Amino acid sequence: MRAKAIQFLRSAEFYLLLIIIGLGVLLTFLTDGFFTLENLFDILVSYSFLGIMAVGLMVVLISGGIDISFTATATVAQYIMATIIIKLGGNWLIAFLLPILIGIGIGAINALLVYYLRVHSIIITIATLNLFYGVLIFVTRGKWIYNFPDWFAEGFSLFEVETADGTIYSFSLSIIALLAVIALAALLMNRTSVGRQIYAMGSNMDAAGRMGFHLLRLHFFVYCFMGMLAGIAGVVQAQLVQTVAPNSIVGRELEVVAAVILGGASLAGGAGTVLGTVLGVTLIAVMQNGLALLGVSSYWHKVVIGLIILASVSITAYNQKLEERRHARIDV
């Protein structure tokens, strides 16, 4: 236990946690509304979509790939789901099952293309992002969808608590989905042989292949997992905003990438943790919420995201160079 505590205190996650705490304390002093139960719940609900997407992308990055098409996947999945439940009716099982199956299908296409074409996954998934999003816009003509059934619009919640002023707080659909996805990913990456194989493939794909790992199956798994979570995130976002707009999700890729890289996942593969990803999402959420409370223009949010990605990649590259030098000294 002591060894684990010391290891955590030396980890990037610990320093990230300190930054989040420091930023939270600063915003508490600079604003009146940051450290309130209402604002903290708003952050949790509003960034549940980002968190679900980030967990899926983390798994892909650990495997040594990258998926940029997840926003298009979520958009296509939620649009088809919304159209069906509005016109034909349905229930929560259908509302989640349809987007999940659509997401898995798109993920399988990405996996096949990445594995067999041997082209870097960022090129493949940028292409599929534009392909699926373009087809959706062409077919739907950019039409927005409203008028969800009452059961979908109302959602559901657990553990409702009413405060003295009459405000009701609860674990809504978006929070439940986020916590379930985090728990699933933690179990997958830390407690299963598949998770260990994903780490191994990301560290050295050729070596993983020589060890007998089925690389095609692993590609299918990580990209279909990303697609599944994109489908779930699409449902969460649609229920939260009560609208499906074809252009509302595509364009948010940088936020997700920034959160995952900030959490310690490496673009080179083989590195990343669920805790780090959660902390990366938290820092992005706190920073954007703080900027909004301080009255900073939303245009500057993109600047901050860009700087975060640049700083995270630079730090990762610097740490890799230090590690290479350390190994070189040991070999000598």
N, C-alpha and C positions, 0 to 999 in steps of 0.2 A: 504493500500500500504506500509506504514511504517513497519507494523508488518511482512509483507511478506519479506521486505528487510532485517529486523533483523533476521528473520528465515533463510534466505539464507546465511547471513554472518556467522551464526553458523553451517551451514550444512557441510557435508563432501564434497559436490560438490564445495563449495567455496574454501576449502583448496586444493582440487585437481586442481582447476583452477589456484591458486597461484603457485603451483608446476610446472604446464605447462608453465606459463609465465616466472617463474624463469629459468627453463630449456631452454626455447627459447632464453632468453637474454644471458645466458651462451654460448649456441651454436653459437649465432650470433657473439660473441667476439672470440670464439675459431676457427671458420671456416669462410671461405669466401663465401661459397655458401648456407648457411642455410636460412638466411632471404632474399630470393629472390623470386620474383613472380613465376619463373620457378620451383624452388624447392618446394614451397608451393603447387602449382598446382599438381606437381608430387606426393606429399604425399597424397593429397586429392584423386587423381585418383587411386594410387597404393593401398590405404587402404580402398577403397570403398567396396571391397569384405569382408574384415574383419568387417567393420562397419555394413553391412547388416546382416551378420551372428550373430554379437554380439547383435543386436536388437532382433532377434528371440530368442536367448538363454536367454536374459534377461527376456522375458515373461515366458519362461519355469521355470526359477529359481524362479521368483516371485510366481509362482503357487505351489512351493514346490517340484518340480521335477528337473531333469537335462537331457539334451539330448546330447550325445556324437557322435551320428550317423550322424550329419548334414553334415559332409564332404563327407561321402559316398553318402548321398542323393544328394548333389550337383553334385558329380561326375557322378552318374548314370543318373541324369536328363540331364546334359549337353551332355553326350555321346550319349544318345538316340536322343536328339534334333539335335545335329550336324550331326548324321548319316542320319536323315530324311531330313533335309533341303539341305544336299549335294546331296543325291541320288534322292529325289523326288521334291525338290524345296520348296519354301515357302515364308513367309514374316515375319515381326516383330511380328504380332499377333500370328502366329504359334510358332515362336522362343521363345516367353515368355509363351504362354498358355501350351505347352507341358511340359516344366520343372515344371511349377506351379502345374499342375495336378499330375505329377509323385511325386513331393514333398509332396503334400497333401495325396496321397495314402500311401506313406511310413510313413508319420506322423500318419495316422490313424492306421497303423499296430502297431506302437510304443505305441499309446494311448491304444489300446485294450490290448496289452501285459502287460503294466504297471498297468492298472486298474484291470484286472481280475486275473493276476498272483500274485499280491500283493508283488512283489519283487521290491527292490529299483530300481528306474529308471536308475541309472548309470549302473547297471548290465545288464538290458534289452537292453539299447542303445549301450553299448559296444558290446553285442552279435549281434545286428542288423547291427552295423557298419561293423563288420567282415563278417557277412553273405552277405550283399548286395555288399560290396566291393569285397569279394572273388568270388561271382558269376560273377560280371562284369569282373574281371581279367580272369576268366576261359573262359568265352564266347568270349571275345575280344582278348585273348592272349596278353594283354598289348599293343595292337596296338594304335599308336598315330593317330590323325585325323588332317589333314591339308586341304588346298584348300577350304576354305569357299566361298560361293557366294559373289559377289562384294558388294551387298547391306548390308550383314552382316559384311564383312571385313571393309567397310568404316564407318559403324555406323552412328550416327547422333549427332548433337549438337545444342545448343541454345545460343543466346547472344554472338556471336563472337566479339572479340575485338582485334584489331591489334596494337601492340606497335610500338614505334619509330624505333626499330631495325628490324621490319618486322615479329616478332613472333606473332602468333595468339593464343589467349587463348579463351576458350569457356566452356560452361557447356556440357560436353560430356555425353554419355549414362550412364557411371558408376556414375558420379556425380548426374545426374537426378534421377537415381534409388535409390541412397543412400538417397537423400533428401526426396524423396517420401516415402520411408520406414520409415524414422525417423518421418515424419509428420503423417503417418498412425498409428504408434505405440503410439505417443504422444496423438493422438485423442482417440485411443482405451483405453489406460490405465488411462487417466485423465478425459475423458468426457463421458464414457459409463458405463452402469450397469455391462456389462461383465467384464470390467477392474476392477471394485470394487469387483466383485465376485472372480476374479483371486487372488487379494490381500488377500481376506478373506480366500480362500481355502489354500493359502500358509501359512497364519498365524496359522490356526488351521483347518485342514481338517475335523475332527470329528464335530467340532462346525458348520462349514459351511454346512455339511450334515444335521445336526439337524435343521438348519435354513431354510431348504428346497431347497438349491442349488442343481442343477442336476450335480453331480460330474463327471459322465461319459461324459456328454456334454462338461463340462469345460476341461476335459482331451483331448477330441477330438479337441477342439478349440485350446488349447495351442500347442499341438504337430503338428497339421495340419498347424498352423500358422508358426511354426518353419520350417516345411517342405516346405511350400510355399516360405518363404524367402530364404531357401537353394536353391530352384530351380531358383529364381531370381538371387541370387549370382552366381550360376553356369553359367548363361547366361552372366552376366557382366564379369566374369573372362575369359570365352572363347573368348568374343569379344575383351577384352583387350590384351590378349597374342596371339590371332589368332591361337590357338592350343588347342586341347583337349587331355590331357595325363591322363590316368587312375590313375597315381600315383602322380599327381601334387598337389592335394588338401588335400588328406588324410594325416594326420600328423600335420595339422595346428590347431588342436583342442585346444592346450594349449594357443595359442595366443588369441583365442576368449574367452576362459574361463578366462584368466588373465585380459583381458580388461573389461569384465562384472563384475567380482568380485572387481577389482580395482575401478570400477564406483559405488560401494556401494551395489550391489546385494548380498543377503545372500544365502549361500548354504542351510540354514535352511528354506528358503522361506519367503514370506510375505514382502520383502523389495527390493527396487530397483527403479530407475527412468530412464527415457529416457535420460535426461540431464547427469546424472551420467555415463551412458553407453557411450554416445558420448564423454565425457571427458576422460573416461578410454581408449577408442580407440585412442583418440588424443594423450594421454600420451605415449601409446605403439608405435604409429606411429612416434612421435617426437623422442623418445628414440632410436628406431631402425635406423631411418634416421640419427640421430646425430652420432651414433656409426659407421655407414657406412661412413659418411663424415670425421670422425676422423681416418678412416683406421683401425678400430678394426675388428678383424676376425669375420665372421658371426657365428662361433661356440660359441662365447661368447654371442650372442643374446639369445640363449636358456637358458644360465645361468641367464641372466637378467630376462627373462620371469619367470623362476622358482623362483627366489628371490622375484619377484613382487607378485606371487601367494601366497608364504609363508608369506610375510609381510601382504598382504591384509587379508588373513584368520586369522592371528594372531590378527590383529587389530579388526576385526569383533568379534572374540571370546572374546577379552578383553572388548569391548564395551557391549557385551551381559551380561557378568558377572557384570559389573558396573550397568547395568539396573536392573538385578535381585536383587542386593544388595539394590538398591534404592527402588524397590517395597517392598522388605522385611522390610525395615525401616518404610515405609508408613503403612504397615499392622500391625506392632507392635504398 
